[in-house]
């Protein structure tokens, strides 16, 4: 099946976010494929964002996707090579199959089918293909410097049905100056800030003490096992303050239930307001840095999270350094284009209800963009996990869903 061959080609690029050159090569692969389909293509002057277009009109419908992926995590936990599309028992395995290379190919084939059917469109459909969604969104900054912003659209970088609200997203570094008087040293764990780490280690003399967890997206930490937490439970016996803090305030690696973060109304946070996870641990000299990845509801401003963490910095001997901050977003569901999206969603047997997403996506970088697919209700949401996968049936169904909506939207006048 050619669509699976093309998906395999894209997945074969080990386009980890930190490898900018490989990400650009993966982008080139997508633009080349689109061009072979007879679609219009452009590449930004920085080479880190591309455009695929079909149709003309005053309004532009955006599809925001990305070709960069997170690290494969613990390779020993994979059933198959993460950078080779493998089909087993009706499931497709590969890094990026749901986040976000599968959706890239699905949307590209949706546009291909619309073009082949010569369906007249009253609007321009524009795929915007980024290369650094999993880290800092410099690709989208460059896009906005050079190209126009779509009127509205979606990013296939989450779950079905439609998610018109997203929690905020932020990274905060806690830097501890520790006393290394024993044999324990060289602490490290995790490689990307938005994933539950599946591996952590430290040195005890010349011996490596390692901890194996289970990777997951940091917005759904309950699906993983945090290796940094496992390490901290062991390392506290050496008197390290970073381990004491993690064990007391992040005991299960899922929620900051022992911190109190103040809501906008002055009340203490509810558990569902916030997910905050240790994702990266590293040592440089006598400084241990722990990155905390937070997903906060609108009710909790980022400044309030920083303020709460600073209340304990003298007691535990750390400094607080806010990194990337994105506040929560909301898209009004009473807009005609979103009503049409709801109808197509319902046509495929799913709820029309618009929901709240705990994760973070390109929906935050442009107005009136919702998260829509590709993971179906009841199916494994395994983004950022080892053995990332989706069924062949579901993958092919996403092509149909996106095609049907783009036809419906492209034909409409409002």
Secondary structure, 3 states (H helix, E strand, C coil): CHHHHHHHHHHCCCCECCCHHHHHHHHHHHHHHHHHCCCEEEECCCCCEEEEEECCCCCEEEEEEECCECCCCCHHHCCCCCCCCEEECCEEECCCCCCCHHHHHHHHHHHHHHHHCCCCCCCEEEEEEECCCCCCCHHHHHHHHHCCCCCEEEECCEECCEEEEECEEEEEEEEEECCCCCCEEEEEECCCCCEECCEEEEEECCEEEEEECECEEHHHHHHCECHHHHHHHHHHHHCCHHHHHHHHHCCCCCCCCCCCCECCCCCECCHHHEEEEEEEEEEECCEEEEEEEEEECCCCCHHHHHHHHHCCHHHHCEEEEEEEEECCEECCCCCHHHHHHHHHHHHCCCCCCEEEECCCCHHHCCCCEEEECEECCCCCCCCCCCCCEEEHHHHHHHHHHHHHHHHHHHHCCC
